[in-house]
């Protein structure tokens, strides 16, 4: 039974100075606040839960849309080196047969634990705020297509993003939630009222708040206001200084601090250099670390990793380390009903060791260093 003792251990309730954690069969069995056992492995730094990224398209030059197991493994491995021990694979909009093929290819990766589930970011999105989605693949949602995709996912689809103003969206959101899949709101031109109705229908996540949605107007709050004030809604934020400025991150934090989930929205270029890539069927150029569509120049995901997101969010907003770590761990895990994201008995033995600069110096999965 491995035991790890660190200068600090971040638990859901507190920061434990000179704490220790015991793991058995991949699960935390004990969190100590007294002197650790003599057999404990001594660690220098802060031991936090492994990061949970609920919105990621790839990395290391690899894409989840490729339906290639080797690419899935490569992308997951890249993000693991940056502290992400629980990763949800996001797919962009595509025609139904393509989406079904991609979903089926990812199911074995979920079953093997390479990824923790699938997120369908589309195809039921708004044309006006499509972002880096193929406009020819966007369409109205239907219960029939939802059923076929969920069946193809064999329990692996964890979340689906909707533009609630599309015809049939509210009924499909209800059907989605009834099947145990999280409904998110994003890429939307919806009014405040339409978003509120979607929340009433069961939507509980805001897909990258502010980005790819109708902006706030002083007489029309739109989706940002509706999602920010809804206490049951987890709000994704891409904390890279590109998608959101530091003042806007701080604004979002003040409005929904205990509901912020940091996400990368990373695409294949994460962990790589500038150059030409693809996101789904669309060409992307990365310059100075910023990914944009070749056609039109819209931001196309990011090259972010979760450790960088934690550092930027902690410093840019003044949130501090515990709050930033919570936004990268327990909050996204809670939003998706996952057992990861906390150092507590009965939870997954996934950890990250951070030094005083918040750089990752160690990663453990199921109690084993990786």
Legacy VTK file of the C-alpha trace (Angstrom):
# vtk DataFile Version 3.0
C-alpha trace
ASCII
DATASET POLYDATA
POINTS 370 float
0.000 0.000 0.000
1.840 3.150 -1.172
1.888 6.166 1.129
2.883 9.648 -0.027
3.820 12.463 2.350
4.091 16.031 1.045
4.808 19.502 2.361
1.143 20.282 1.720
-1.877 18.178 0.715
-4.951 19.820 -0.785
-8.156 18.123 0.356
-11.747 19.288 -0.238
-11.891 20.864 3.223
-8.427 22.313 3.790
-4.747 22.531 3.003
-2.967 20.033 5.273
0.558 21.051 6.188
2.896 18.033 6.167
0.033 15.708 5.291
0.089 12.240 3.826
-2.081 9.993 1.670
-2.411 6.208 1.564
-3.634 4.395 -1.544
-4.771 0.798 -1.995
-6.001 -0.773 -5.232
-5.919 2.639 -6.879
-8.204 4.273 -4.295
-7.397 6.663 -1.447
-7.867 4.861 1.876
-6.552 7.431 4.333
-5.571 11.098 4.495
-3.256 11.785 7.431
-2.749 14.959 9.426
-0.194 13.535 11.865
3.274 12.064 11.389
3.288 9.773 8.329
4.315 6.109 8.453
8.044 5.488 8.140
7.440 3.804 4.791
5.989 6.977 3.255
7.538 8.377 0.077
8.603 11.951 0.917
7.582 14.582 -1.641
8.641 18.224 -1.861
5.808 20.550 -2.842
2.025 20.578 -2.841
0.109 17.367 -3.556
-3.201 18.080 -5.290
-5.819 15.880 -6.950
-5.105 14.967 -10.548
-6.539 17.526 -12.947
-9.871 16.834 -14.652
-10.281 18.312 -18.152
-13.894 18.051 -19.277
-13.349 19.703 -22.665
-10.367 18.713 -24.837
-9.986 17.867 -28.550
-6.435 16.529 -28.627
-2.751 17.304 -28.256
0.755 16.128 -29.193
-0.226 16.536 -32.848
-3.086 14.068 -32.374
-6.837 14.562 -32.541
-9.724 12.718 -30.916
-11.743 13.300 -34.093
-9.281 11.061 -35.974
-10.870 7.886 -34.495
-7.306 6.509 -34.394
-6.510 4.745 -31.092
-2.816 5.642 -31.353
-3.697 9.327 -31.650
-6.036 9.100 -28.659
-3.302 7.491 -26.576
-0.739 10.103 -27.681
-3.002 13.034 -26.843
-3.957 11.607 -23.455
-0.297 10.953 -22.636
0.660 14.534 -23.460
-1.977 15.972 -21.171
-1.095 13.490 -18.425
2.441 14.892 -18.299
0.817 18.252 -17.526
-1.214 16.825 -14.648
-4.459 15.810 -16.350
-5.273 12.348 -15.053
-8.953 12.432 -16.079
-9.651 13.517 -19.647
-12.893 13.860 -21.574
-12.523 13.608 -25.363
-14.483 16.312 -27.168
-15.708 15.912 -30.742
-16.635 18.788 -33.042
-19.738 18.875 -35.246
-19.962 16.348 -38.068
-22.573 14.422 -40.008
-24.285 11.693 -38.012
-22.532 8.747 -39.645
-19.140 10.352 -38.999
-20.017 11.133 -35.385
-21.196 7.576 -34.799
-17.945 6.229 -36.253
-15.880 8.535 -34.028
-17.895 7.686 -30.927
-17.641 3.935 -31.510
-13.876 4.230 -31.976
-13.534 6.042 -28.639
-15.598 3.552 -26.620
-12.705 1.047 -26.164
-10.471 3.946 -25.083
-13.017 4.768 -22.383
-13.277 1.154 -21.309
-9.473 0.910 -21.056
-9.278 4.100 -19.000
-7.263 6.083 -21.536
-10.032 8.698 -21.504
-12.900 9.097 -19.043
-15.690 9.751 -21.521
-16.868 11.601 -24.601
-18.221 15.126 -25.052
-20.183 15.981 -28.194
-19.593 19.682 -28.818
-22.249 19.816 -31.501
-23.720 19.348 -34.027
-26.737 21.128 -32.499
-25.163 24.583 -32.429
-25.972 28.059 -33.755
-24.630 29.083 -37.163
-23.945 32.636 -35.962
-21.692 31.426 -33.126
-20.346 28.272 -34.729
-16.721 29.130 -33.926
-14.478 26.392 -35.342
-17.316 24.099 -36.414
-18.146 23.139 -39.989
-21.318 25.121 -40.829
-22.531 22.368 -43.158
-22.655 19.953 -40.190
-24.885 22.098 -37.973
-28.525 21.093 -37.596
-31.524 20.959 -35.279
-31.441 18.287 -32.569
-33.818 15.352 -32.515
-34.571 12.608 -30.016
-33.924 10.012 -32.703
-30.399 11.157 -33.468
-29.714 11.566 -29.750
-30.765 7.952 -29.109
-28.602 6.629 -31.925
-25.523 8.527 -30.752
-25.992 7.496 -27.119
-26.449 3.894 -28.228
-23.228 4.117 -30.259
-21.483 5.485 -27.157
-22.432 2.476 -25.008
-22.457 4.602 -21.856
-19.331 6.601 -22.742
-20.979 9.894 -23.764
-20.849 12.126 -20.687
-21.886 15.523 -22.072
-23.507 17.142 -25.108
-23.513 20.860 -25.956
-26.705 22.479 -27.248
-27.752 25.844 -28.651
-31.135 25.963 -26.885
-32.765 28.257 -29.448
-32.682 25.567 -32.138
-35.935 23.823 -32.968
-36.472 20.769 -30.770
-33.626 21.646 -28.404
-35.587 21.770 -25.152
-37.207 18.380 -25.686
-33.858 16.891 -26.688
-32.167 18.383 -23.609
-34.819 16.722 -21.433
-34.272 13.408 -23.230
-30.493 13.790 -22.889
-30.687 14.373 -19.138
-33.182 11.512 -18.732
-30.553 9.172 -20.204
-27.930 10.305 -17.691
-25.963 12.550 -20.031
-25.049 16.100 -18.981
-26.572 18.810 -21.171
-24.420 21.900 -21.723
-25.236 25.280 -23.281
-22.826 26.801 -25.768
-22.219 28.105 -29.291
-25.528 29.881 -28.922
-27.435 32.991 -30.011
-30.126 32.325 -27.404
-31.834 35.000 -25.356
-31.715 35.115 -21.572
-35.190 33.571 -21.469
-34.297 30.744 -23.853
-31.246 29.832 -21.792
-33.287 29.963 -18.585
-35.769 27.558 -20.160
-32.912 25.220 -21.097
-31.649 25.306 -17.521
-35.161 24.489 -16.335
-35.115 21.576 -18.800
-32.009 20.207 -17.099
-28.908 21.867 -18.621
-26.157 22.143 -15.993
-22.963 23.267 -17.802
-21.915 26.368 -19.732
-19.557 25.429 -22.572
-16.600 27.894 -22.419
-18.555 30.814 -20.960
-18.353 34.043 -23.020
-16.748 32.344 -26.009
-18.950 31.499 -28.999
-22.142 32.918 -27.538
-24.184 36.078 -27.766
-22.355 38.747 -25.732
-23.789 40.631 -22.766
-25.814 43.748 -23.608
-26.889 46.239 -20.965
-30.545 45.682 -21.826
-30.270 42.015 -22.813
-28.279 39.742 -20.526
-28.262 36.869 -22.996
-26.690 33.489 -22.246
-23.763 34.872 -20.210
-26.016 36.443 -17.569
-28.403 33.483 -17.457
-25.603 30.937 -17.074
-23.568 32.994 -14.611
-26.409 33.499 -12.151
-27.807 29.954 -12.241
-26.497 28.288 -9.082
-26.802 24.782 -10.515
-24.712 25.518 -13.614
-20.976 24.782 -13.838
-19.223 27.349 -16.031
-16.255 26.325 -18.158
-13.513 28.937 -18.534
-10.518 28.781 -20.889
-7.837 30.512 -18.825
-5.133 31.174 -21.402
-5.194 34.958 -21.771
-6.419 34.542 -25.353
-9.991 33.326 -25.058
-10.603 35.544 -22.026
-8.669 38.496 -20.679
-7.574 38.533 -17.051
-10.265 41.096 -16.063
-12.988 38.935 -17.637
-11.703 35.854 -15.840
-11.895 37.793 -12.602
-15.406 38.957 -13.455
-16.503 35.371 -14.108
-14.871 34.167 -10.906
-16.691 36.721 -8.773
-20.008 35.710 -10.291
-19.562 31.945 -10.086
-16.465 31.148 -8.017
-17.580 27.800 -6.632
-18.891 26.749 -10.060
-15.862 27.518 -12.255
-14.368 24.582 -14.157
-11.115 25.272 -15.953
-10.896 23.567 -19.353
-8.272 23.568 -22.067
-10.405 23.182 -25.220
-7.033 22.031 -26.538
-6.657 20.854 -30.103
-3.911 18.815 -31.771
-1.303 21.592 -31.528
-1.165 21.460 -27.710
2.352 20.447 -26.747
3.601 21.201 -30.265
4.931 24.230 -32.082
3.359 26.670 -34.490
2.239 25.289 -37.842
-0.717 23.893 -39.763
-3.195 21.484 -38.175
-6.792 20.324 -38.489
-9.781 20.495 -36.174
-12.378 18.104 -37.496
-12.621 18.866 -41.204
-11.320 22.451 -40.921
-7.794 23.719 -41.442
-6.118 25.515 -38.539
-2.987 27.653 -38.377
-1.171 28.097 -35.078
0.947 31.226 -34.683
2.547 32.316 -31.401
0.613 29.514 -29.736
-2.800 30.800 -30.864
-4.912 28.478 -33.037
-7.125 30.073 -35.703
-9.099 28.760 -38.667
-7.347 29.150 -41.996
-10.663 30.274 -43.473
-12.027 33.251 -41.565
-9.531 33.439 -38.701
-11.846 32.393 -35.861
-10.134 31.041 -32.747
-10.045 27.252 -33.132
-9.619 25.708 -29.723
-6.354 26.286 -27.873
-2.853 24.973 -27.256
-3.434 25.128 -23.497
-2.594 22.496 -20.893
-4.254 22.296 -17.480
-1.171 23.169 -15.452
-0.819 26.391 -17.434
-4.528 27.102 -16.936
-4.176 26.647 -13.164
-1.169 28.975 -13.032
-2.817 31.664 -15.127
-6.155 31.534 -13.307
-4.524 31.628 -9.863
-2.374 34.608 -10.724
-4.568 36.597 -13.116
-7.661 36.541 -10.919
-6.063 36.486 -7.469
-7.955 33.267 -6.755
-4.934 31.611 -5.179
-3.758 28.026 -5.456
-6.546 26.147 -3.607
-9.318 27.839 -5.611
-7.508 27.345 -8.901
-6.890 23.675 -8.136
-10.544 23.205 -7.161
-11.565 24.685 -10.530
-9.331 22.132 -12.259
-10.325 19.112 -10.180
-13.375 18.670 -7.961
-15.642 21.143 -9.762
-15.438 19.528 -13.225
-15.538 16.059 -11.642
-18.709 16.972 -9.758
-20.281 18.406 -12.909
-19.864 15.065 -14.710
-20.473 12.787 -11.731
-16.921 11.392 -11.730
-15.126 9.859 -8.727
-11.883 11.698 -9.514
-10.970 15.224 -8.520
-10.567 15.008 -4.712
-8.039 13.667 -2.243
-10.398 11.893 0.129
-11.048 8.298 1.225
-12.886 6.340 -1.436
-11.810 8.641 -4.279
-9.413 7.866 -7.112
-5.729 7.871 -6.159
-4.843 10.422 -8.850
-2.417 13.151 -7.794
-0.284 15.995 -9.081
2.759 17.401 -7.295
3.306 21.137 -7.782
6.355 23.148 -6.827
6.233 26.710 -5.528
5.879 28.075 -9.077
2.942 25.690 -9.730
5.007 23.666 -12.167
4.191 19.955 -12.311
6.973 17.827 -10.810
5.098 14.540 -10.468
1.903 12.798 -11.588
0.237 9.669 -10.148
-2.678 7.705 -11.532
-4.421 5.125 -9.345
-1.585 5.578 -6.869
1.128 4.759 -9.414
3.623 7.384 -10.636
3.270 8.075 -14.342
LINES 1 371
370 0 1 2 3 4 5 6 7 8 9 10 11 12 13 14 15 16 17 18 19 20 21 22 23 24 25 26 27 28 29 30 31 32 33 34 35 36 37 38 39 40 41 42 43 44 45 46 47 48 49 50 51 52 53 54 55 56 57 58 59 60 61 62 63 64 65 66 67 68 69 70 71 72 73 74 75 76 77 78 79 80 81 82 83 84 85 86 87 88 89 90 91 92 93 94 95 96 97 98 99 100 101 102 103 104 105 106 107 108 109 110 111 112 113 114 115 116 117 118 119 120 121 122 123 124 125 126 127 128 129 130 131 132 133 134 135 136 137 138 139 140 141 142 143 144 145 146 147 148 149 150 151 152 153 154 155 156 157 158 159 160 161 162 163 164 165 166 167 168 169 170 171 172 173 174 175 176 177 178 179 180 181 182 183 184 185 186 187 188 189 190 191 192 193 194 195 196 197 198 199 200 201 202 203 204 205 206 207 208 209 210 211 212 213 214 215 216 217 218 219 220 221 222 223 224 225 226 227 228 229 230 231 232 233 234 235 236 237 238 239 240 241 242 243 244 245 246 247 248 249 250 251 252 253 254 255 256 257 258 259 260 261 262 263 264 265 266 267 268 269 270 271 272 273 274 275 276 277 278 279 280 281 282 283 284 285 286 287 288 289 290 291 292 293 294 295 296 297 298 299 300 301 302 303 304 305 306 307 308 309 310 311 312 313 314 315 316 317 318 319 320 321 322 323 324 325 326 327 328 329 330 331 332 333 334 335 336 337 338 339 340 341 342 343 344 345 346 347 348 349 350 351 352 353 354 355 356 357 358 359 360 361 362 363 364 365 366 367 368 369
